Amino acid sequence: MSASKTGKVPAIDRAFAALELLADSKGGLSVSEIARRLKLPKSSTHLIITTLEDHGYLWKDLSSHKYFVGLKLSHLAQVTLEGLELRERAKGFLKDLATKIGLTVHLAILEGSEAVLIEKIQAPGIVKLDTWVGQRMHLNCTAVGKALLAFLSEEEFERTLHGRRLIKHNHYTISSIPELRDEMKKVKAAGYALDNEEEEVGVRCLGAPIFDHTGRVAAAISVAGTTVQLPWDQTEKVAEIVRDTARKISWTLGYGIKTDRRQT
């Protein structure tokens, strides 16, 4: 059956099959062994394996010519587990925040050059926002994105945005690196980030960073609502509540007041 009818990509199916096979193999496997066990042509198997190797998901023992699962898979698993643990630790605080201010609350982590929502708490009785767990969001125009980006080191900032084009949603959106750098200085000074209709006209968000025990930014939280639900004259008051919630979550990760990076 063709890929168009099944909705699957055969090469990706084969790549995952190879990864699972190697994950179950304690002593590694050669390309010939992988091809034989998966009943695939050796030529296409070689292409799949070398592609996975190039991306760090496999490594090759030069003496035996056998392949093993690489550390990148371990890294992905670790990130996933850390994200799940963080979500569980933060959930009670997020629910309290949503109840206290009556706005939708988000929790996001940095993945590559995007913020990824790992939790959403919808406050009862308000206009529902079209966001969801797993959604990827731009860093330059969202409150969680800015909060994550602003507290990276200069090297991390450069690596995260290298070669990336900043998406412009409307005339409020920051769409140049110099403007974004200026915005990051404001975020660090204030301790919170503002999305003032920059991603979607009529929607305003406030976000704050969460730090881990090493002082590195681990995640960000935000509250979001319409400009009516979150009027401009209430932003400072709401921002302090959001910052306080972020600090409490940071403490559960071992982050101490004395190492608060906003004071450096």
N, C-alpha and C positions, 0 to 999 in steps of 0.2 A: 504493500500500500504506500502511496506517495506521501511526502511530507505535508503537502498542501491539504490532503484529506485527513491525516491524523493530527495535524497541528504540531508535529514533532520535527526536530532537526536530527536526522540520522547520525551525523558526525558528533553531535553533542551527546546523544544517547550512548555512542560507542566510547566517547571520552569518559563519561561517568562510569560505564561498565569497567573500563580499564582501571580507573581509580579505585573502585570498590574491590576489584580483583587483587590489585597490589596492596591495598590496605589489609586484606586477609592473608597476604603472603608474608611470612616471617623472614624468608631468605631472599626476597626479591625475585624478579622474573626478567628474562630477556625479551626482546621484541618478538622473537620466534615463538617463545612459550606463551606470550600474551595473545598473539595472533591465533595460535592453535587452540587455546582454551576458549577464546571468544568466537572461534570459527570465522575469523576475518582475514582478508588478504594481508600479507605481510607488508606490502607497500603502503597501504592506507593506515595500517596499525603503526608503522614507523612515523608517519606524518603526525598522527594523533599524539604519540608518546613524546616526540621531540617538541611539539607545540606546548604540551603540558610542562616539559622540562624547561623550556624557554621562559615560561611564566612562573617558575619556581614551585610548581605543584609536585614535581618529581625530580629526583636526582639520580645520576648514573654512577655506578661503581666502575671505575676505569679498568680495573683488573679482571673483574668477572663479566663486565658488560651487562650487568643486571640493573634494573631500575627499582627504586624505592620511593615511597611517599615522602614528599618534601616538607620542610618546616612551614611553608606557607599555609598548608591545610591546618596545621596545628594553630597557627596564628588566627585563622578565620574562626576556628572552633573556640579559641580563647576569647576573641572579641564577642562572639555570640553569647558565651556563658557569662562574661562580664556584663554584657548588656541586660541579660535576664536577671542577674543578681541585682544590678543597679535599679532596674524597674521595680523589683519586689521591695527593695529598701525604700524607694522613693514613693511608692504608691499611696501610703497613708498620708504623707505630707501633701501630695498632689490633690487628693480628695479633700483634705482640709482647706487647701488653697481655693479650690473650685467652689466649695461651699461658702467660704468667707467672702469672696469677691463676686461670685456669681458669673464667672466667665469660663470659657473653655480653656483647659490647661493642657499643655503639651510637654513631653520630655523627649529630647533628641540627642543623638550622638553624632560625632563626625566620622564619616566613612568616605575616604577619598577626597573629593572636592565638593561634597554635598553633606547636608544635614539629613539624618534619617530619623523619622519619628518612631520611637519604641513604646510610647504610651500616650494615650489621650483620655482625658477625663472631661466628660460633657456635663456642664452644670445644668441642673433641671430647669425647665421653663424658659430657656433662652433660645434665640435664633441659632440653629445648628449650622456649624461651619463645615464646609466640604473638605475635611481633612481625615486622614486615616492612619492607623499604625502601619508602618512600612513605607509610608510616603517619603519620597526624596524631595528635599527643598533646597533652593539656591542659598548660598551663603551671603550674598551681597544685599539681599532685600528682605530677609526674614529676621525676626527677633532672635530665634534660636541660632540661626546661621551666623549672625553678627556676634552673638555672645560666645560662640565657639571659636570663631576666627580671631576675635580681638585679643584673646589671651594666649595665642600661640606665640612661640618664639619667632624671631624674624626669619630664621631658616625654615621653620615649619610653614610660616605664612607663604614664603616664596614657593616652596615645594607644592603646597596645596593649590595655589592658583596658577602655577607655571603653565603657560600655553592655553589657559582657559579664557574663553570670552564671557564677559559678564552679561547675563541676560537682562534686557531692559523690558519691563512689563508695561510701564507707563511713564509719564514725564516726571514722576516723583522718584523713580528708581535710580539708585546710584549705579552708574554703568562704566566708570573708569577707575583704574587702579589708584591714581592720585587722590581722587575723591574718596575712595574706599579707605585708603590709609588715614585720611583726615577723620573719617567717621570712626575708625577703630580707636584713634586717640581719645575721642569723645566718650566712646563706650568704656574704655579702661578707666578714664577719669571719673565717670559717673557710677561705674559698677553695674550698669545695666544697658541693654540695647533696645532701641525703638524701631519698629517697622510702622512708619506713619503713612499708611496707604501705598507703600512702595511695591508690594506684590499684587495687591488687589485694592482698587479704589473702594473706599467705604469700610475697610477693615483696618483696625489698629491693633498692634501687638507689642507687648513688653517682655523682654527676656533677660535672664541672668545666668551666669556660668556656675557650674558645679565642679569643684576641684577634688582630686583624690589625695591620698596620704602623701604623695610626693610633691604636691603643689601644682600638678599638671591639670589642665582643664579636661574633665572626663565626660561632661555632658552639659546640657543647658536646658532650662525650663522656660516656658513662656505662658503668658495668658493672652487670649485673643478674643476679640469681639468687634462689633460694628463701632463706628465712630460715635454713635449715639450711646451704646452700652459703655464705651470707654472714652468719655469726653476728654478733650485736651487738658482742661483744668484739673483733672483727677490723675493725670499720668504720674506725677511725682509721688503722690500718696500710694498709688497702686504699685509703683516701682519699688518702694521700700518694703512692701509686703512680699513681693516676688523675690527681692534680694534676701530677705530674712528666711524665706522658705528654702532658697538655694543654699544658704549658709548651713541650715539645719541638715540638709541632705549631705552636704560636703562633710560635716562632722561625723556622720555615720560611716563615711568612707575613710575616716582617720585624718581628715584635714583639720589642722589646728588654727586657732585665731592668730597665733604669733607668726604663722607662715603665710598670712593673707597676702597674696601677690598684688592686690590692688593698692597696698601700702608701700610697695617697692617702686 
